[in-house]
Amino acid sequence: MQKYDWWVPKQRALPGESLDAMVAVLELVRRGRAHSRSELIERTGLSRAVVTQRVNELLARGFLVESAAPSTGGRPPKQLGFRADAGHVLVADVGATSIDVAIADATGTVLAHIGERADVAEGPEVVLARVEALLEGLLEAHEAPGELWGLGIGVPGPVEFRTGHPISPPIMPGWEGYPVRERFAHRHGVPVWVDNDVNIMALGEWRAGLAQGHDDFVFVKVGTGIGCGFVSNGRIHRGAQGSAGDIGHVQVTSDTRQICRCGKTDCLETHAGGAALAREGTRLAQSGESERLSTILSDRGGITAREVIRAARVGDPAAARLLDQSARLVGQTLASLANFFNPSLIVVGGGVARAGDAYLATIRQVIYARSTALATRDLLVQLSRLGNRAGVIGGASMVLDELFNARQLARWIDDGRPAALLEAAA
């Protein structure tokens, strides 16, 4: 399969200063942070002449549109906007137990979205074939604007962002080094970016969720596994190889009997994640400590995290203790992050995190109790409101951010098609 690498530096199509000015103008308009030439001048520090030149060029290239804003008298002002119909992107957020796919326009707005249950342990051939089928069905049912610009894929494990390959993913047997990017690039003929699913969820929260306006925040997903995404100084922080935020494998106890799927012992995930709740819920059912879970085990033959959560909600004390322990361990780990990273916001998402108000309250209580006064003085800890849309929103943002950074834009702007990135790298 053809290896695609569009990170190799190429000669810029525009002079450096002109390109940088264009990117600055485009970024502000694309993200809705400037709507007029005067706002662009104020926020970029560029001269009126330079802003006018770059705006006119972007209008001519079809990236921006200009329309008359509502007038309060006199000559109506002109308002700038990014052309939402200039193109579209496809997104897939593959979780441990679900798949969500979406179509988004050129601004990153999700136009159509569908999801279903899945098992990532079935392997890349089965899971990605289903992703492709869902995307095809979505495209058949919904008219997408313009040409396809790119694809964004999230998977529930460590990803080397430069290559788009999963690396030693603990809950993804058969995915090690799998060429996810190459598969979709070959099929669709456009550039593809692959990242950890929690990173794209963090981007989704930053662009369309509770984290809007917070340039230093943490998103933690407590689901089958546990992961964390960081936005630092307005940029997603992936680390040197792409493994930043893998807090599910922080050791949280000194008891080394519980072996994690990563091969190490007593990771946070082994005590607090959805798989841990299912394991311990089964133990409670088998021992008779939870009458309700024993009944479920007898009737259904197995216990999942969902059953543990439901049992806790109806007052089962043993199930409630399991959830309380999970929340305390998550809070303990996030307290360390609060001290180390000093975010202004922590957003908690994932299936386990939606167990109820008491779960979030316990996480919040532990964070405030174990972090320093300065780190928590203005810290907010909130439950995500985006649910399963966070990943697809973030995946679309990832693709558009990559396409419109200076390094990539220089390589396709003259051609007018992002597919030129793929053609140049082939």
matplotlib code that plots the C-alpha trace (Angstrom):
import matplotlib.pyplot as plt

x = [0.0, 1.3, 2.9, 1.8, 3.8, 2.9, 5.0, 8.1, 8.9, 8.3, 9.1, 6.4, 4.1, 3.9, 6.6, 6.9, 5.6, 2.6, 1.7, 2.0, -0.2, -2.8, -2.8, -3.3, -6.2, -7.8, -7.5, -9.3, -12.2, -12.4, -12.8, -15.2, -12.9, -12.9, -15.7, -14.4, -11.2, -11.0, -11.2, -8.5, -6.2, -6.7, -6.2, -3.3, -1.4, -1.0, -1.3, -4.5, -2.9, -1.6, -5.0, -6.7, -4.4, -4.7, -8.5, -8.9, -6.7, -8.7, -11.9, -10.6, -9.5, -13.0, -12.1, -13.9, -17.2, -18.2, -21.7, -23.4, -23.9, -27.1, -26.8, -27.6, -27.6, -25.3, -23.2, -23.7, -20.5, -19.2, -18.9, -16.4, -17.0, -15.5, -17.2, -18.9, -19.8, -16.2, -15.7, -16.4, -14.6, -15.4, -14.9, -14.9, -14.5, -13.8, -14.1, -13.6, -17.3, -18.7, -18.3, -19.5, -19.1, -20.0, -19.9, -18.8, -18.7, -15.6, -16.1, -16.2, -19.9, -21.3, -24.0, -24.9, -23.9, -24.6, -23.3, -23.6, -22.2, -19.0, -16.1, -12.6, -11.2, -12.6, -9.6, -8.9, -10.2, -13.6, -13.9, -12.6, -14.7, -17.7, -16.5, -16.3, -19.8, -21.2, -19.5, -20.8, -24.3, -24.1, -22.9, -25.7, -28.3, -27.0, -25.7, -22.2, -21.0, -18.1, -15.3, -14.0, -11.1, -9.9, -10.6, -10.1, -10.0, -9.9, -9.0, -8.9, -5.2, -1.8, -1.2, 2.1, 0.6, 3.3, 2.5, -1.1, -0.2, -1.5, 1.4, 1.1, -2.6, -3.6, -7.3, -6.9, -5.5, -4.4, -4.0, -0.3, 1.2, -1.9, -1.8, -5.1, -4.1, -2.9, -6.1, -8.4, -6.1, -5.9, -9.7, -10.7, -7.7, -7.4, -5.2, -6.1, -5.1, -5.3, -5.2, -6.1, -9.9, -9.5, -7.4, -10.1, -12.8, -10.7, -10.6, -14.4, -15.0, -12.6, -14.4, -18.0, -18.4, -17.8, -14.1, -14.7, -12.6, -10.3, -6.9, -5.5, -7.8, -8.0, -10.6, -10.7, -12.7, -13.8, -15.2, -14.1, -10.6, -9.4, -7.6, -6.9, -6.5, -4.7, -5.1, -2.2, -1.9, -4.6, -3.0, -3.6, -0.6, 0.3, 3.9, 7.0, 5.5, 1.7, 1.2, 0.6, -2.4, -2.4, -3.3, -5.2, -1.8, -0.7, -0.2, -2.7, -2.0, 0.9, -0.8, 0.8, -1.7, -4.0, -2.4, -3.5, -4.1, -1.0, 1.1, 1.9, 0.2, -2.4, -3.0, -5.8, -7.7, -7.6, -9.5, -11.6, -12.5, -15.6, -13.8, -12.8, -16.4, -17.6, -15.0, -15.7, -19.4, -19.1, -17.2, -19.9, -22.6, -20.8, -20.1, -23.7, -22.6, -24.9, -28.3, -29.3, -26.1, -26.5, -29.9, -28.6, -25.7, -28.2, -30.6, -28.1, -24.9, -22.7, -22.2, -21.2, -20.3, -23.8, -25.4, -23.2, -24.2, -27.9, -27.6, -26.0, -28.7, -31.5, -29.7, -27.6, -24.9, -22.2, -22.5, -22.5, -19.2, -17.6, -18.6, -17.4, -14.0, -13.7, -14.5, -12.1, -9.2, -10.0, -10.2, -6.9, -5.1, -6.7, -5.6, -2.0, -2.7, -4.2, -1.1, 1.2, -0.6, -2.8, -5.7, -8.7, -11.2, -11.4, -14.2, -15.2, -16.8, -17.3, -19.9, -18.8, -18.6, -22.3, -23.1, -24.8, -24.3, -22.7, -19.8, -18.8, -19.3, -16.8, -14.3, -14.6, -14.4, -11.1, -9.5, -10.2, -9.1, -5.8, -4.7, -3.0, -5.1, -3.7, -4.2, -7.9, -8.7, -10.5, -10.6, -13.9, -14.7, -17.7, -19.4, -19.3, -22.5, -21.5, -21.7, -20.7, -20.6, -17.4, -15.2, -16.7, -16.6, -13.0, -12.1, -13.4, -11.5, -8.3, -8.5, -9.2, -6.5, -4.0, -5.1, -4.9, -1.7, 1.1, 3.1, 0.3, -1.6, 1.5, 1.6, -2.0, -3.3, -2.1, -3.7, -6.9, -7.5, -6.2, -5.8, -2.7, -1.0, -1.6, -0.4, 2.8, 3.6, 2.9]
y = [0.0, 3.4, 5.3, 8.9, 11.5, 15.1, 16.4, 16.7, 20.4, 21.8, 25.1, 27.6, 28.7, 32.2, 34.4, 33.6, 36.9, 36.9, 33.3, 34.0, 37.0, 35.0, 32.2, 34.7, 36.4, 33.1, 31.6, 34.5, 34.5, 30.7, 30.4, 33.4, 35.6, 38.4, 39.5, 42.6, 44.2, 46.5, 43.6, 41.8, 44.9, 45.2, 41.5, 40.7, 43.9, 43.9, 47.2, 48.0, 47.5, 44.0, 43.0, 44.3, 42.4, 39.1, 39.4, 40.2, 37.2, 34.9, 36.2, 35.5, 32.0, 31.2, 30.7, 33.8, 35.5, 39.1, 40.3, 43.4, 43.4, 44.9, 48.7, 51.1, 54.0, 55.3, 53.0, 49.3, 47.7, 44.6, 41.3, 38.6, 34.9, 31.6, 29.7, 26.8, 25.2, 25.3, 21.7, 19.0, 16.5, 13.0, 11.9, 8.7, 8.4, 4.8, 4.0, 0.8, -0.1, 2.3, 3.9, 7.4, 8.9, 12.3, 14.7, 18.3, 21.4, 23.5, 25.4, 22.1, 22.2, 18.7, 18.3, 14.6, 12.1, 8.5, 6.0, 2.4, -0.1, -1.9, -3.8, -2.5, -5.9, -7.4, -5.9, -3.2, -5.1, -5.7, -2.3, -0.1, -1.9, -1.0, 2.6, 2.7, 1.3, 3.9, 6.7, 5.6, 5.3, 8.8, 10.2, 8.5, 9.9, 13.5, 15.9, 17.1, 20.6, 21.0, 18.5, 16.1, 17.8, 15.2, 12.6, 12.6, 9.3, 8.8, 5.4, 4.4, 3.9, 5.6, 6.9, 8.2, 11.3, 11.8, 8.4, 7.8, 4.4, 2.9, 2.0, -0.8, -0.1, -2.1, -2.6, -2.9, -6.4, -6.6, -2.9, -2.5, -0.4, -0.8, 1.7, 3.5, 6.6, 4.7, 2.7, 5.7, 7.9, 5.2, 4.8, 8.4, 10.2, 12.9, 13.5, 11.7, 12.4, 9.8, 10.6, 9.2, 9.5, 11.5, 14.1, 14.7, 14.8, 17.5, 19.5, 19.0, 20.4, 23.3, 24.3, 23.6, 22.6, 23.9, 24.6, 27.4, 30.3, 28.1, 27.9, 25.7, 22.9, 19.1, 16.7, 13.2, 10.3, 7.7, 4.9, 1.3, 2.7, 6.1, 8.8, 12.5, 15.2, 18.5, 21.9, 24.1, 27.7, 27.2, 24.0, 20.3, 18.9, 15.5, 15.2, 14.1, 10.9, 11.4, 9.6, 12.6, 12.2, 8.5, 8.8, 5.4, 3.8, 5.8, 3.5, 4.4, 1.8, -0.1, -3.4, -5.1, -8.0, -6.4, -6.7, -4.1, -4.9, -2.8, -5.5, -3.4, -3.5, -1.4, 1.2, 3.7, 1.9, -1.4, 0.0, 2.8, 2.2, 0.5, -2.8, -2.7, -2.0, -4.9, -7.2, -6.1, -6.1, -9.8, -10.5, -8.9, -10.9, -14.2, -13.6, -12.5, -9.2, -7.5, -9.1, -7.1, -7.9, -11.5, -11.5, -9.8, -12.3, -15.2, -13.7, -12.4, -14.4, -11.4, -8.0, -4.8, -1.4, -0.2, -2.8, -1.6, 2.0, 1.1, -0.9, 2.0, 4.3, 2.2, 2.1, -1.0, -0.3, -2.6, -1.1, 2.4, 1.7, 0.6, 3.8, 5.8, 4.1, 4.8, 8.5, 8.9, 7.3, 9.5, 12.5, 11.7, 11.4, 14.6, 16.4, 15.7, 17.0, 20.1, 20.8, 20.0, 21.6, 24.3, 24.2, 26.6, 23.8, 20.0, 18.5, 14.9, 12.7, 9.1, 6.4, 5.9, 9.6, 9.9, 7.6, 10.4, 13.6, 11.9, 10.5, 14.0, 15.5, 13.0, 13.7, 17.4, 17.0, 14.9, 17.3, 20.3, 18.5, 17.2, 20.1, 23.3, 26.4, 28.3, 25.5, 25.2, 28.9, 29.4, 25.8, 24.5, 20.8, 20.0, 17.2, 17.2, 18.2, 17.1, 13.4, 11.2, 14.3, 15.6, 13.2, 13.9, 17.7, 17.4, 15.1, 17.7, 20.5, 18.4, 18.0, 21.7, 22.9, 20.7, 21.8, 25.5, 25.6, 27.5, 24.3, 22.5, 25.4, 26.5, 23.1, 23.1, 26.6, 27.2, 24.0, 24.8, 21.2, 19.6, 16.4, 18.0, 17.1, 13.5, 13.7, 15.5, 12.9, 9.8]
z = [0.0, -0.9, 2.0, 2.2, 4.1, 3.5, 6.4, 4.2, 3.8, 0.3, -1.3, -0.4, -3.2, -1.8, -0.2, 3.5, 4.8, 2.4, 3.3, 7.0, 6.7, 4.7, 7.3, 10.1, 8.3, 7.3, 10.8, 12.4, 9.9, 9.8, 13.5, 13.7, 15.7, 13.1, 10.8, 9.1, 7.8, 10.7, 13.2, 11.2, 11.4, 15.1, 15.9, 13.5, 13.8, 10.0, 8.0, 6.3, 2.9, 3.8, 5.2, 2.1, -0.2, 1.7, 2.0, -1.7, -2.6, -0.3, -1.9, -5.3, -4.4, -3.1, 0.6, 1.9, 1.1, 1.8, 2.5, 3.8, 7.5, 9.0, 8.8, 11.6, 9.2, 6.5, 4.3, 5.4, 6.6, 4.9, 6.8, 6.1, 6.4, 5.5, 2.7, 4.4, 1.0, -0.4, 0.5, 3.0, 5.3, 6.5, 10.1, 12.0, 15.7, 16.6, 20.3, 22.2, 21.9, 19.3, 15.9, 15.1, 11.6, 10.2, 7.3, 8.1, 5.9, 5.4, 8.7, 10.6, 11.2, 11.4, 8.7, 9.3, 12.0, 12.7, 15.3, 16.3, 18.7, 17.7, 19.2, 18.4, 19.4, 16.2, 14.5, 11.8, 8.8, 10.3, 12.1, 9.3, 6.7, 8.8, 9.0, 5.2, 4.8, 7.3, 5.5, 2.1, 3.5, 5.0, 1.7, -0.2, 2.3, 2.5, -0.1, 0.8, -0.3, -2.7, -3.1, -0.4, 1.3, 3.7, 6.4, 10.1, 12.1, 15.8, 17.4, 21.1, 21.6, 21.2, 17.7, 16.2, 14.7, 12.0, 10.4, 11.5, 12.8, 16.1, 18.4, 21.0, 21.6, 24.8, 23.9, 20.1, 19.3, 15.7, 15.2, 15.9, 13.1, 10.9, 8.0, 8.8, 6.9, 3.8, 3.7, 3.6, 1.5, -1.2, -1.1, -1.2, -2.8, -0.2, 2.8, 6.0, 9.6, 12.4, 16.1, 19.5, 20.1, 23.2, 21.5, 18.9, 21.6, 23.4, 20.1, 19.8, 23.3, 22.5, 19.3, 20.1, 23.8, 27.3, 26.6, 24.1, 25.3, 27.5, 25.9, 28.7, 29.6, 30.0, 28.6, 30.3, 28.9, 31.4, 29.3, 28.7, 29.1, 30.4, 28.4, 28.5, 25.9, 26.6, 25.0, 26.0, 25.0, 22.3, 20.7, 21.2, 23.0, 21.6, 22.9, 21.0, 19.5, 20.1, 23.4, 25.7, 27.9, 28.4, 32.0, 32.0, 32.6, 35.6, 38.6, 41.3, 44.0, 45.4, 45.1, 42.1, 41.7, 39.1, 35.7, 33.1, 29.4, 28.7, 30.6, 33.6, 37.0, 38.9, 36.2, 36.8, 34.0, 35.8, 38.8, 37.4, 33.7, 32.3, 31.9, 35.6, 36.6, 34.5, 36.1, 39.7, 39.0, 38.0, 41.1, 43.3, 41.4, 41.8, 45.5, 46.2, 47.6, 45.1, 44.8, 41.8, 39.9, 40.8, 39.2, 36.1, 35.8, 36.1, 33.6, 31.0, 31.6, 32.0, 33.6, 31.8, 33.2, 32.1, 34.5, 37.4, 36.7, 36.5, 39.7, 41.5, 40.3, 41.9, 45.2, 45.1, 47.8, 46.4, 42.9, 44.3, 46.2, 42.9, 41.2, 44.2, 44.1, 40.3, 40.8, 43.6, 41.7, 38.6, 40.8, 42.5, 39.1, 37.8, 41.0, 40.1, 36.6, 38.0, 40.0, 37.1, 34.2, 35.9, 33.5, 33.8, 33.0, 33.2, 31.1, 32.0, 29.3, 28.4, 29.3, 32.9, 33.6, 32.7, 35.6, 37.5, 39.4, 42.4, 40.1, 38.9, 42.4, 43.8, 41.1, 41.8, 45.5, 45.3, 42.8, 45.1, 48.2, 46.8, 44.5, 45.6, 46.4, 43.4, 40.9, 41.9, 42.7, 39.4, 38.2, 36.8, 36.6, 34.4, 32.6, 28.8, 27.1, 23.6, 24.3, 21.3, 19.0, 20.6, 18.6, 15.2, 15.8, 16.9, 14.0, 11.5, 13.3, 13.2, 9.4, 8.8, 11.2, 9.4, 5.9, 6.8, 8.7, 6.8, 6.1, 4.4, 2.8, 0.9, -0.8, -2.1, -2.3, -5.9, -7.1, -5.2, -4.1, -0.8, -2.8, -4.3, -0.9, -1.6, -5.2, -4.2, -1.6, -3.8]

ax = plt.figure().add_subplot(projection="3d")
ax.plot(x, y, z, "-o")
ax.set_aspect("equal")
plt.show()
